[in-house]
């Protein structure tokens, strides 16, 4: 799970903290891990953030992204994951040959790219990449976008904040392939993004499918 705050330093940090706490609480109470759980988790987080916004004028504009992945099936040969997001913190499916973005960014620049008004390269420098169009907090109701992905031995999921956007898909694939462990991959991605001049917070979380025979690195 990853949450990136917005709305000023103090407000953003609080919004992200409340979002993570709410989702963890929702998962702890869960009897089934499915798309409905992801929707309830996002709704619970939204209620918490909106409640604090109303109670404290100093953080009345705070908001946060939410990107989360849950394993619904875990077997020796494969694991099935549900991925949900609100905002512009991305999820990627990465294997030895490619890195595929699973989520769509909820910001103005991404909308312009989807409409054909900007190229992906132009979007990196467009001010609209900082204008989130959907997040935890601003609206009364939120419904995350969800997708499903299967991981086989060596396949990985990457969740990352928008600071990682300075890296290309080939950068991501290469770093992930070279890393012995998921934690090493996450650390190397953050370091590379900073060297490439990232101006936003950079956070990365990686999980990789492994088998008991050890033919893929662990999670």
N, C-alpha and C positions, 0 to 999 in steps of 0.2 A: 504494500500500500504506500502511496505517496500523496502528500498534500502540500501545495505551495500557496502561501498566503499572499493577499493583495490588500491594498487600502492603508498604506503607511506601515512603517516597520513594526510598531507595537501591535496595531490592529491585525496586520497580516499574520504575525506570529501567533496571536491568540486564535484567529480563525482557523489556522492550520491545526493548532493543538486541539481545539474543540472538535474539529472534524475527525481527526484520528481517534480521539477518545471515544467519540460517539460510535464510530464504525466498529472499533474493538469491542465495545459494550454490546452492540447489536450481534456481532458474531458469537460472543460468549453465550448469548441467550438462544442461539439458533438451534433448531432441531433438524433443519435441512439446509444444505448449501446449494442454492439455485439462483436464478435471475430475480426472483421475488425478494430474496434476502438482500441482494445488492440494491434493489430499489428501496427497501425499507431502511437499509443502512444510510443511503444518501439522504433520505427524508429525515431520519433522526438527526443526522449531522446538520441538515439545513435548519431544522427547528432550533437546535442548540445555538447555532451561530446567530440566527435571527433574534432569538430571545436576548442574547447578550448585546446585540446591536441596539435593541430597544431600551435596554437597561442602562447603557453607558454611552453618552453622546460622544465621548472621545474616540470610540471605535465604531461609530454608526455607519461608516462606509466600508467596514472590513468584509472580506470575502476570501474564499479559498478554492483551489482546484481539488479534485479528487480523482485519482486513478487507482484502481484496485483489481487484483486478480485472485480468484479462489479456485482451488483444485476440487473438482466434483467427483473425479474418478482417478485413482492412482493405482496403476498396475505395473508389473515388471517391464512390459514392453512399451507402455505409453501412459501418459496422464492427460486428462481432459481438464481444461481451464476455462472459466468464464472471466472475461475482462470487461470492466465498466469504467467510464470516465465522464467527468463534467469539467470543462475548462480546457487548458492547453498543456497539461502534463501528459506526455505521450506514453503509449505502450507499444513495444516492438516484439515481433517474433523473429528470432535470429537462429540460423543454422550455419553450417560450414560454407554455404554458397551464397547466402543472401541475408539481408535484413529488411523486414517488411513492417511498415507502420500499421498497427491494428486500429488505432484511434484517429479521430479527426479533431483538429484543433478548433476550439471554440473562441476564436478571436477575429477581429476585423480583417487583419491581413490574410488569414486563412480563407475567410469568406471571399475576399477579392481574388485569391488564387483559384478557388473553386468556380468563380464566375468567369474566369478567363481574363480579368482585368490586370492581374499581376502574375509574374512568373514566380516559382518557388524561390529563385535567387533574389528577386526584387523584394519579396516578402521579408527576407532576413533583415533588411535595412528600413523597412516601412514602419512608421510609428504605430500603425494599427496592430502590430504584433503584441503590443502591450495593453490593448483594449479588449478585455475579455468580454465575450458576449453571453456566456453562461458560466455560472459558478455557484458554489455553496454560499448562501447568504442573501443575495440581492432580491430573489423572487420568493413568493410564498410557497411555490411548489417546484420541485426539481425531479426530473426523470433521467437517469443516466443512459447513455448509449452503451449497449452491450454487444459483445461478440464472443465467439467460441473458438478455441484453438486447441489442437492436440500436440503434445510434445512427445517426441521419441528420443531415444538415447542420444545425448549430445545437444539436442535442441534446447533453446533457452527463451525466457521472457525477460525483457528489459523494461522497467518503468523509469521514467526520467522527467525532471523538470525542464522548463523551456530553455534553461541555460545550456543544455546539451545541443540545441539547434544549430550551433556553429559547426557541428560535425556532419559529414556526409554519411550516407548509408554504407558506403564502402569502409569509411573509418570505423563505424560501429561494428561491422562484420569482422574486420581484421582484428580489432582489439579483443573482441569476444572470442575469436578463434584462437588467439595467441595466449589467452589467460588460462592458467592451470585450474583456477577455482573461480566460482562466481564472484566472491568478494574481491578477488584480484581484478576481475573484469570491471566491476563497478568503480574501483579505485582508479584504474587506468583510464577509464572513460572520463571521469571527472578531471583528472590531471591533464588529459589531452585537450579537453574543452577549455580549460583555463589557459593553456598555452596558445590556443587558437583565438584568444581574446574574448571569451564569454563575458558579457556584461550583466547577466542575470545570475541568480542563485543556480548552482549546479548540484543536483542530487541524482543519484542513480541507484537502483536496486535490481539485482539480477537473481533469477532462479533458473537452475538447469536440471533437466531430467537425467537421472542416473539409473543404472541397474545394479542389482546386488552383486553381479559378476565384476563390477568395477570398470566396465568398458566405456564409461563416461564419467567426467568429474562430478563431484557431489554438489548438492544445493548449498 
